[in-house]
């Protein structure tokens, strides 16, 4: 098959959720299909370092990522009914190139990677012959905004952000429902996401193909570890990760330090938001910013923490920690989408005292750490290798699932 992926940023280097998923889709699909990628190049991505993508793809075309001014963003939010996310990566340049590519060569499948690439759907619908159009829903976005609203509404200082989330929550419900009706098939990251999306479009076809992990890359890591007692990883300008780091840093980590004053916590991930600067005042907390490879930090961390209160899908960060045999303490939301048992593959805790207690118990009990880490590793390895997940996606690509409009 000829498959075109529309991705929100070049899927290399694969350093965070979206690029990790997209890179591994390209890598696995290219073994059996002809894969092309039309994508944006972010300012912090080296244009001269596409990694293995040119060898994996028939062609890779990159357009500079658009930048919206504050005035334009406000005008779009005030004068259109569309959610803010749907405007973030609109580019007439990319749309023109997409139309040209579709007119020059037919594709069997075009996959829209995430809601930010959904504005290009009309161009896909107009293509002749029309390809099978797949929407890879990286999140049930309306649920994220609902949870952000509920979290921010509790703090009067965050009421402006809560108001934004309330508006976006309701706009996204309409937008995501309409989007599912227009594409041929939607991919959800988890069973809870599938339920949330189906609530918007009960009759639209939807299948769960969760995030996975590169088993070889994480299982056989043998380089020098970078040590910390606790570790949290992720793209640190992403609102759920910011909220998680601030909640843990303000409400949980101080409780741990009372019992264990010299405990260290590393927050590892690109583009740390200025709201996190307050955590730098704590000498036990290190905020690294961008790193070339997260695996040395995973190898050197004693306990992985996932204090997420907002989010959806399945957390690639948890799979990476599991495959590198790290014991995990997570909120219920952080582990949502994984069929895990509290106390078996990881420990769940939602209140600051319970979370701190679980972390302290693990730090003081190496045998318990090892038992939890082994169970998590076995679980991830058995269920989340990309080589078993991508064939589930390929079943949806079969011609019997759509009719080409001439």
Protein Blocks (a to p, Z undefined) as FASTA:
>chain_A
ZZddddfbdcbdcfbfklmmmmmmmmmmmmmpccdddddddfklcfklnojmlmmpmbdc
ddddddddfklmmmmmmmpcbdfklmmmgcfklmmmmmmmmmmpccfbdcdehjklmmmm
mmmmmpccddddddddfbafklmmmmmmmmmmmpmklmmmmmmmmmmmmmmmmmmmmmmm
mmmbdcdfbfklmmmmmmmmmmbccddddddddfklmmmgcbdcdddfbdceddfkbfkl
mmmmmmmmmmmmmmmmmmmmmbccddedehiafklmmmmmpmkbccebjafblklmmmmp
mbdcdfbfbdehjdfklmmmmmnopacdddfklmgoiacdehilmccdfbfklmmmmmmm
mmmmmklmmmmmmmmmmmmmmmmcfklmmmmmmmmmpmklpccdZZ
